[in-house]
């Protein structure tokens, strides 16, 4: 039961999903590996590995986008969302 002081906000009535999908997990996982390895390489002054890890972070974005287009994003046809 709603409180008399509670107002329903129509802008936030829909569930937004919070990126909880296979595509989001894959993208964030790949980018996290690239970011952590790049940070370690940066601290070790290994410029080549820093640049390679920057590419890995960008690869994570591309993988997430491809997986979303393939149906593994939020509410995608292959996402298996049960909520």
Buried (B, 14 or more C-beta within 10 A) or exposed (E): EEEEEEEEEEEEEEEEBEEEBBBBBBBBEBBEBBBEBBEEBEEEEBEEBBEBBBEBBEBBEEBBEEBBEEBBBBEBEEBEEEE
